[in-house]
Every structure is written in C-alpha cells, then in structure tokens.
Amino acid sequence: MDILFIADVFADEIPGGGELVNDLIIDGLREKGHHVVTVKSQDLDTQELMHYSCNGFHLILGNHLGMTLEQKELLKQLSNNQPSFKYLIYEHDHKYLNTRDPSVYKDFTAPGGITGDHINGAGLYVNAHAVLCQSRIHKDVFLRNLPVARAINLSCSVWDDNFIETAENLDIKKTKSTAILKSDNPTKNQVKAELYCRNNNIQYDLISAENPSELLKVLSEYEQFVFFPKVLETFCRVIVEAKLAGCKIITNPKLLGVASEEWFTSGTREQILEQIKGSKQKTIQKIEEILSENNLPVGLREDKIPETTVILNSYRRPYNLEKQIEAIRGQSIPPKEIWLWINDHEDNRNFDHNKLDVDKIFHNNHNWKFYGRFAAALLADTKYIAIFDDDTIPGSRWLENCYSSMAVRPAIMGSAGVVLNSPLHYVDHTRIGWPSQNENFERVDLVGHAWFFQRDWLQYLWREKPHTWDNGEDIQFSYLAQKYGDINTFCPPHPPDKPEMHGSILGNELGIDDKATSTDTSISHKQFFAERDSCIQNAIKGGWQTVRNLK
C-alpha cells in the first residue's frame, strides 16, 4: 500500500514518546513492504494532500495540530465521497478536546456533547475509518465524548528491538531507593512527585536518559518509582518500563491508561515482556486490516454511525405520540426509523395514527400487551433497538447517552432502573435513572420506560416461555439476557443538571394518570404487583444473579 504519514514532528527532531511510536510504526510498515511517505503537518500543502489522496494513498494521522481547517474538511469530504480512500488516526492523547485533557471534566466527559464548545474537530474523528487508541480507558473516554466515531483499542504502545533486548537481558540490582522522572513536560508533574517524597521523608533522585533502553537500566537500580501525572495518560510507557525494571510503583492508577489493561495489572514481568514484544507486530497488522477493509461512505457504515430502530407503543395514550416522535426525531443522533406498535383498545380506535411521522405501523386487532413490541423488533435490520413506553419523552441526547454508555459496557440500557431489595417482593426496590437522577453509569436488575439494546440480544428474551404474558417483560428480558448471554442491565448517567441526557423528562407528569397499567381499574393494584412478585421469584429461582445477590 501507498501510505502518507502525517505528524507535527518526528523523532529525529524531538525524541518524545509519541514521536518514537510514530517512527516505529513507519518502520514496521516499510518492513512489511508498504511505501510510506512522511510529511510534517505544518508543511502540508492542501493541493499536495489532494494529490496523494486521489492517487491511491491512504493516510495515517499522528499528532496533527498543524493541519488547517480546510485540509481537515477535505479529508471528511474524501472519506464520504471516495470509497477507495481511507484515513485513520493514531491518537496519542485527546486532540478532539480543546484542552487535550479530559481530566478537567467530570467523568472525563466534556459538557455539551459532540457539538459542544469543548469539542475540537469532531468531524475529522467521526469520518476517520478508525481511531486507534492505546488502552481500554483511552478508548472508553474517547467514546464518551465522540460516541459515533469508530475507536479501536490497541491495548499497548510499541518499543524498538533494542529495548526488548535490553529488557530481556536486564541485570536488576537494587542499590538505590527512590526515583522520580526528571521532565520539563508539566503533564508529567515532577513537582507533585517531589512533594510526595518530601512529605513522606523519602530520599529521591531525579533521573533521565537519552532513550527508553537507557532509562530502563537506570530504573533497574531503584527500589521504587514515584510518578503522579497531572492529566489522564493514554497509556504511560514509563510505568511499564518501571515495572519491567522491578520497581515498586507509587502513582495514581486512575490516570494511567495502562492500568486499565489486565495484562499489566495482573501480569508477571515475563508476561508483560511477552505482551510488549508482540505489540509492534499486532499494531502493524491492525493497521493493515483497517486499510484493507472495503470502504463505504460514512453514512452507510454501521460501525461509524450506529443505526437504531425506535419502536413506540400505542395503547391508551395516543395523544402523547406526537410529542414523543418530535423528541425522537430531534435526537443529537437520530434513529434510522421509527415504528409504531398499536395494541387494540377503545382509546386507540378513533385516533388517526396514519397522520404521525413514523416509518412503519403495526395495526393489531388484539391487545398483545407488553411483549408484542419486542416481537416487532425482531424484524428490524439495525444494530440497535430503542423501545419507549407511551408515557416516556426522552431528552435530546438520550440516544447519544446510550451509545456512549454502550461503548463503556455493552448492556441492556434503560431510563428507569430498579435494584431489588427483596427476593419476594417487587415493590421493595431502589430506583435508579430519571427518578433518582444518578450521576454515574450504574448496574441495576431491570429497566423500564425506555430500553436500548443490541437487536441480536432479543434471542434471549424468547429462549424461555414467559412466566406470564400479562406482566414482567422487563424482568424477563434482563433475567434471560444475563442467564444465556452474560449481559447485565445498566442505567446510563442521568445528571440532575443535564435533562437532555435523560431517558424521560416528563415521567412525573405523564406516568401517573389513570391510564397507567399499575393503576388500571380493570386490574387491581394488588393483582398487578402480585404478578410482578411472581415474575421476580421465578427469575431468581431460575438463576438470576441480582445486584444485591438475592436468594
């Protein structure tokens, strides 16, 4: 392949971690027989960029702060309109943020969503064929901010053969106490590391070296290494090097990308060494795979912009539908289609459903109750399904919130979560989601009002005949998805000050009328909850592992 590699600077000028990685990737691609041309971003001419992209070159962007807005826009257009052209981004930090540092935001998430003032160049990332991240938390944080981009976790950085050889033959002899990395880079926070040592009466040395191999030798003389980065490190090579050198590490693991990787946290020195020995080859292979994929325009790529089918339900509240549909059409990430499932009831019969802005309508001469809409979802061809009760109006960023949460942990998502406190009685529960406005992504036992899940997971709902057709589809889905698919149920964050992220913004107004199933005069309140109690007991007996481990 012909590849143009763009970076702000290369290692022959500044031998920083990112620059060394870029050079290793370039060398690795050339070793595999690919033709790689390098150019500094600030030296890139727009006509030159057009020439390369129109003559069969694929692009890899390292740090790219020197690129102009015109050049970034050109890449977006080419990605949409020229199927043979691909560009990917090897992300060294978080350049899609104005701060380049997600640590300044709560939960590492910039306010305002992908169109907010804190996001820089979202289109460049969303239109990239892939964004390569260096650790699990790097990918997770990236997707919290740009949930519609395609992010891939490489799970490691790369080192050269000289470093690997040095590590394999390292003679570890601890003759000194504590080391701190000497660095002019304020993000490495040498000051805090020194302050920690002084406050704890620890004698320390400031260390440095010309390259990672030499630094490894220096570290091998020290008992411990103190490092408190100021920002979220996407990977943190020096921590891996310190561990290979046999150092005890004093740090804040929440700000270390590598600390989110199991091979590092639980691996032995030998296992870690094996991991990094194969990292360069795995990275090159992944790049080759991505650049060899059949490319489609961005709007047609399922893995770029996830497609969702929304299913609404009409039973006794058809008057809410217009407001529901308006809210769903106005989502920051709108669905592919909206379907309407109509259960037969006299409240529906004189309502003109055909006037509604929906794509498909299921008219039924029978009341299929709660399960019918889930059966309709089997006919969808999208990756995701979103189902809304007829009293549920979502905030404008609800689907975006679900996409972001799904990137953190694939799960059945919902707007009103329930954590059971008793194995016998449903009403003895704690509510999560819009009723409590949870700040964090929280596991629950079941959800209702609004569901978001992968269509393929519907297979689990039908694996066993429902305990009753009259109640408990929410219980049954969460129970069987866990039992047969190892899929749990979660509530995305519902921050009190961000109603646009909520799955329901009018729940207290719309859900307490005399149309509610729980208050339906044709079914006694006692009977309704007795049915749910029975569903709970049946699921727990069948092996449902609840949040509180109820038996």
GUDO-284498 format. One line per field, with one value per residue (C-alpha): residue number from 1; residue in one letter; y, x, z. Coordinates in steps of 0.05 Angstrom, whole numbers. Example, Ala and Ser with C-alpha at 12.3 -4.5 7.8 and 13.67 -1.06 7.14 Angstrom:
BEGIN
pado	1;2
kemi	A;S
py	-90;-21
px	246;273
pz	156;143
***
This chain:
BEGIN
pado	1;2;3;4;5;6;7;8;9;10;11;12;13;14;15;16;17;18;19;20;21;22;23;24;25;26;27;28;29;30;31;32;33;34;35;36;37;38;39;40;41;42;43;44;45;46;47;48;49;50;51;52;53;54;55;56;57;58;59;60;61;62;63;64;65;66;67;68;69;70;71;72;73;74;75;76;77;78;79;80;81;82;83;84;85;86;87;88;89;90;91;92;93;94;95;96;97;98;99;100;101;102;103;104;105;106;107;108;109;110;111;112;113;114;115;116;117;118;119;120;121;122;123;124;125;126;127;128;129;130;131;132;133;134;135;136;137;138;139;140;141;142;143;144;145;146;147;148;149;150;151;152;153;154;155;156;157;158;159;160;161;162;163;164;165;166;167;168;169;170;171;172;173;174;175;176;177;178;179;180;181;182;183;184;185;186;187;188;189;190;191;192;193;194;195;196;197;198;199;200;201;202;203;204;205;206;207;208;209;210;211;212;213;214;215;216;217;218;219;220;221;222;223;224;225;226;227;228;229;230;231;232;233;234;235;236;237;238;239;240;241;242;243;244;245;246;247;248;249;250;251;252;253;254;255;256;257;258;259;260;261;262;263;264;265;266;267;268;269;270;271;272;273;274;275;276;277;278;279;280;281;282;283;284;285;286;287;288;289;290;291;292;293;294;295;296;297;298;299;300;301;302;303;304;305;306;307;308;309;310;311;312;313;314;315;316;317;318;319;320;321;322;323;324;325;326;327;328;329;330;331;332;333;334;335;336;337;338;339;340;341;342;343;344;345;346;347;348;349;350;351;352;353;354;355;356;357;358;359;360;361;362;363;364;365;366;367;368;369;370;371;372;373;374;375;376;377;378;379;380;381;382;383;384;385;386;387;388;389;390;391;392;393;394;395;396;397;398;399;400;401;402;403;404;405;406;407;408;409;410;411;412;413;414;415;416;417;418;419;420;421;422;423;424;425;426;427;428;429;430;431;432;433;434;435;436;437;438;439;440;441;442;443;444;445;446;447;448;449;450;451;452;453;454;455;456;457;458;459;460;461;462;463;464;465;466;467;468;469;470;471;472;473;474;475;476;477;478;479;480;481;482;483;484;485;486;487;488;489;490;491;492;493;494;495;496;497;498;499;500;501;502;503;504;505;506;507;508;509;510;511;512;513;514;515;516;517;518;519;520;521;522;523;524;525;526;527;528;529;530;531;532;533;534;535;536;537;538;539;540;541;542;543;544;545;546;547;548;549;550;551
kemi	M;D;I;L;F;I;A;D;V;F;A;D;E;I;P;G;G;G;E;L;V;N;D;L;I;I;D;G;L;R;E;K;G;H;H;V;V;T;V;K;S;Q;D;L;D;T;Q;E;L;M;H;Y;S;C;N;G;F;H;L;I;L;G;N;H;L;G;M;T;L;E;Q;K;E;L;L;K;Q;L;S;N;N;Q;P;S;F;K;Y;L;I;Y;E;H;D;H;K;Y;L;N;T;R;D;P;S;V;Y;K;D;F;T;A;P;G;G;I;T;G;D;H;I;N;G;A;G;L;Y;V;N;A;H;A;V;L;C;Q;S;R;I;H;K;D;V;F;L;R;N;L;P;V;A;R;A;I;N;L;S;C;S;V;W;D;D;N;F;I;E;T;A;E;N;L;D;I;K;K;T;K;S;T;A;I;L;K;S;D;N;P;T;K;N;Q;V;K;A;E;L;Y;C;R;N;N;N;I;Q;Y;D;L;I;S;A;E;N;P;S;E;L;L;K;V;L;S;E;Y;E;Q;F;V;F;F;P;K;V;L;E;T;F;C;R;V;I;V;E;A;K;L;A;G;C;K;I;I;T;N;P;K;L;L;G;V;A;S;E;E;W;F;T;S;G;T;R;E;Q;I;L;E;Q;I;K;G;S;K;Q;K;T;I;Q;K;I;E;E;I;L;S;E;N;N;L;P;V;G;L;R;E;D;K;I;P;E;T;T;V;I;L;N;S;Y;R;R;P;Y;N;L;E;K;Q;I;E;A;I;R;G;Q;S;I;P;P;K;E;I;W;L;W;I;N;D;H;E;D;N;R;N;F;D;H;N;K;L;D;V;D;K;I;F;H;N;N;H;N;W;K;F;Y;G;R;F;A;A;A;L;L;A;D;T;K;Y;I;A;I;F;D;D;D;T;I;P;G;S;R;W;L;E;N;C;Y;S;S;M;A;V;R;P;A;I;M;G;S;A;G;V;V;L;N;S;P;L;H;Y;V;D;H;T;R;I;G;W;P;S;Q;N;E;N;F;E;R;V;D;L;V;G;H;A;W;F;F;Q;R;D;W;L;Q;Y;L;W;R;E;K;P;H;T;W;D;N;G;E;D;I;Q;F;S;Y;L;A;Q;K;Y;G;D;I;N;T;F;C;P;P;H;P;P;D;K;P;E;M;H;G;S;I;L;G;N;E;L;G;I;D;D;K;A;T;S;T;D;T;S;I;S;H;K;Q;F;F;A;E;R;D;S;C;I;Q;N;A;I;K;G;G;W;Q;T;V;R;N;L;K
py	0;73;110;183;190;260;284;351;329;265;232;258;327;312;240;242;180;196;211;146;107;140;123;50;45;76;28;-31;-14;-6;-73;-104;-75;-14;52;104;179;224;298;347;374;447;434;400;436;427;412;362;329;325;295;239;222;220;176;116;137;122;170;159;219;222;288;336;404;437;417;472;470;467;405;371;387;358;292;290;301;250;199;209;212;170;97;76;129;116;154;133;170;142;181;198;239;274;325;325;366;439;424;359;336;301;304;374;349;308;234;255;278;347;382;397;332;325;393;429;484;438;391;408;377;325;315;294;239;216;210;173;100;85;120;77;83;56;29;9;73;115;84;90;164;178;146;182;246;222;162;158;151;83;72;11;-6;-30;-46;-27;20;-3;-7;-20;-84;-53;-40;-111;-140;-95;-116;-190;-185;-134;-145;-119;-98;-52;-6;59;80;123;152;209;224;290;323;393;370;397;340;292;332;324;376;333;271;311;339;270;246;306;300;226;236;196;208;210;221;256;211;217;182;192;135;82;28;72;94;20;8;68;46;-23;6;35;2;47;97;156;185;227;252;315;290;224;186;149;93;114;78;98;59;-4;9;18;-48;-84;-55;-87;-22;-13;40;96;131;147;88;124;170;114;83;20;9;-7;-66;-133;-158;-103;-102;-177;-200;-222;-188;-244;-237;-162;-171;-220;-170;-114;-160;-173;-103;-74;-132;-131;-56;-62;-120;-80;-20;-66;-97;-29;-1;-64;-62;-48;24;54;126;146;149;76;49;13;15;90;115;61;53;46;28;61;25;63;34;59;31;82;146;161;235;230;203;269;296;230;229;301;287;225;259;315;269;290;222;208;137;104;92;99;42;44;-18;-9;-54;-56;-13;32;92;79;65;137;163;174;141;149;224;211;218;145;97;33;19;-48;-46;-102;-124;-154;-128;-164;-126;-117;-169;-151;-92;-135;-186;-130;-111;-178;-151;-93;-94;-44;-59;-26;-23;31;19;72;66;112;158;169;231;228;285;307;269;205;160;192;177;104;98;127;81;21;37;34;-30;-68;-78;-70;4;38;103;77;25;-20;-51;-105;-107;-170;-237;-239;-170;-124;-61;-67;-36;23;66;90;133;191;181;189;224;182;216;151;92;42;-31;-48;-111;-87;-25;4;64;66;8;9;-55;-94;-127;-193;-198;-207;-281;-287;-259;-316;-371;-389;-381;-321;-336;-296;-258;-207;-175;-173;-168;-121;-173;-230;-194;-175;-244;-285;-238;-249;-324;-341;-283;-259;-190;-147;-86;-14;57;109;172;219;282;329;389;355;336;329;264;234;177;210;284;284;219;251;287;233;167;176;182;132;101;70;-5;-3;38;7;-2;-66;-98;-89;-56;-116;-165;-125;-126;-198;-217;-179;-212;-279;-260;-239;-303;-345;-309;-316;-389;-396;-369;-294;-260;-195;-134;-150;-225;-242;-315
px	0;18;13;22;40;27;54;71;143;184;233;295;276;242;250;186;144;93;147;184;120;105;174;167;100;130;190;143;100;161;188;123;135;90;110;107;117;124;106;101;31;53;89;29;1;-73;-61;-7;-58;-108;-55;-37;-109;-131;-73;-85;-51;-82;-68;-47;-51;-7;-7;-37;-44;-10;-65;-111;-187;-190;-147;-189;-252;-222;-208;-280;-306;-260;-280;-353;-346;-286;-297;-225;-196;-183;-151;-141;-118;-66;-89;-33;-75;-143;-136;-211;-217;-197;-160;-128;-141;-205;-183;-211;-282;-326;-322;-273;-334;-336;-403;-447;-439;-405;-429;-408;-357;-307;-300;-248;-252;-305;-318;-246;-252;-322;-305;-239;-241;-215;-185;-131;-129;-74;-113;-182;-193;-166;-219;-274;-261;-256;-324;-356;-341;-348;-395;-407;-334;-301;-250;-204;-163;-92;-82;-9;45;106;180;240;281;338;292;264;335;355;294;306;378;368;411;367;407;373;425;384;319;271;270;229;228;262;219;205;136;86;38;89;82;152;134;79;124;178;126;101;171;187;121;136;210;232;301;297;338;315;331;332;362;372;326;279;333;380;323;307;378;375;308;334;378;319;272;213;189;143;100;37;15;-26;-70;-100;-43;-70;-20;43;104;148;105;113;188;189;153;200;257;227;207;152;107;75;24;-49;-73;-137;-96;-56;-82;-40;-72;-137;-105;-108;-43;-8;-44;-43;14;83;145;153;81;88;151;116;60;105;148;88;57;92;72;0;-5;20;-27;-86;-68;-62;-130;-164;-133;-152;-226;-278;-295;-365;-388;-392;-468;-471;-420;-454;-391;-384;-455;-494;-564;-623;-696;-742;-807;-864;-927;-998;-1050;-1087;-1045;-1043;-1045;-972;-946;-934;-892;-854;-839;-817;-768;-741;-733;-695;-643;-570;-561;-628;-652;-656;-731;-789;-840;-907;-938;-1013;-1048;-1124;-1162;-1222;-1177;-1140;-1196;-1216;-1145;-1114;-1046;-1032;-1021;-960;-888;-869;-839;-879;-944;-966;-1042;-1068;-1139;-1115;-1081;-1013;-995;-921;-887;-915;-868;-808;-832;-836;-764;-742;-760;-711;-646;-608;-555;-593;-665;-695;-764;-805;-866;-924;-911;-837;-808;-732;-684;-649;-584;-615;-594;-525;-521;-539;-486;-434;-453;-454;-382;-363;-400;-446;-511;-586;-595;-656;-682;-716;-675;-694;-648;-687;-681;-722;-726;-801;-830;-820;-844;-785;-735;-688;-700;-643;-645;-691;-729;-664;-620;-558;-492;-456;-465;-498;-516;-588;-631;-681;-702;-766;-797;-742;-698;-636;-601;-570;-622;-586;-599;-673;-658;-650;-719;-751;-706;-758;-833;-853;-875;-937;-957;-993;-934;-859;-828;-776;-758;-757;-711;-658;-662;-654;-602;-559;-573;-559;-517;-479;-508;-526;-571;-549;-575;-535;-519;-578;-542;-590;-565;-568;-641;-623;-587;-647;-688;-751;-762;-837;-843;-876;-927;-945;-937;-985;-1052;-1109;-1083;-1022;-1022;-1005;-1068;-1113;-1182;-1192;-1134;-1129;-1067;-1056;-1060;-1012;-957;-971;-956;-891;-872;-884;-840;-784;-788;-788;-726;-687;-705;-680;-612;-618;-558;-585;-545;-555;-545;-615;-634
pz	0;-10;56;74;148;176;243;275;287;280;327;292;318;385;411;453;467;412;362;377;369;302;276;298;262;199;202;214;154;110;134;110;41;43;12;67;55;115;120;177;186;183;117;85;25;10;-63;-43;3;-53;-99;-50;-32;-105;-126;-84;-19;49;106;177;223;285;321;270;303;243;194;171;177;101;100;154;117;53;88;112;42;11;64;46;-30;-50;-29;-43;3;77;133;205;267;315;375;424;472;464;409;396;461;463;527;500;572;593;666;673;661;708;689;634;593;561;570;511;471;404;380;444;450;484;424;372;303;317;243;229;281;264;190;202;182;252;312;344;420;465;524;547;586;528;483;535;548;474;462;520;482;410;414;339;320;308;362;367;428;411;485;484;460;419;434;389;386;425;484;482;481;539;579;566;590;645;706;762;823;872;903;908;940;900;830;801;726;711;658;632;610;662;649;679;744;771;824;855;857;893;941;957;974;1017;1055;1069;1086;1025;996;920;857;793;735;659;599;525;505;537;538;578;624;637;660;707;735;749;805;844;893;875;824;841;786;792;723;720;664;641;608;547;561;601;574;633;682;640;639;714;725;678;719;782;815;865;834;873;829;816;773;754;710;676;612;621;689;654;618;654;623;661;728;739;694;716;690;639;616;609;569;523;513;491;448;404;406;345;301;326;315;243;230;256;212;151;167;173;110;71;91;40;49;45;51;124;124;104;154;211;252;244;258;294;267;312;302;352;370;402;433;427;475;518;508;433;450;473;407;370;427;431;357;357;414;379;311;347;379;372;339;306;293;225;231;280;283;318;351;364;414;407;457;451;468;403;355;338;334;265;272;198;207;251;226;232;182;196;234;263;269;314;327;393;456;455;518;533;491;423;411;428;376;325;340;312;243;247;208;252;303;360;383;426;456;493;537;518;577;561;527;521;527;463;479;505;447;447;521;507;452;498;555;508;490;563;578;529;567;565;579;607;635;698;733;791;843;880;956;966;931;943;931;872;908;956;909;897;835;791;728;716;783;823;772;780;764;746;699;747;744;760;759;707;669;641;608;555;533;489;468;411;367;369;444;431;421;496;511;473;499;552;552;595;665;647;584;627;661;673;603;634;687;636;587;639;671;607;575;636;640;567;542;604;591;650;655;668;674;636;675;688;714;750;711;643;628;555;573;610;582;608;621;636;675;735;692;642;680;738;704;705;641;675;678;752;765;713;744;703;741;816;842;886;827;785;837;856;784;786;852;819;759;806;845;781;754;818;822;750;769;760;794;823;843;917;906;929;942
***
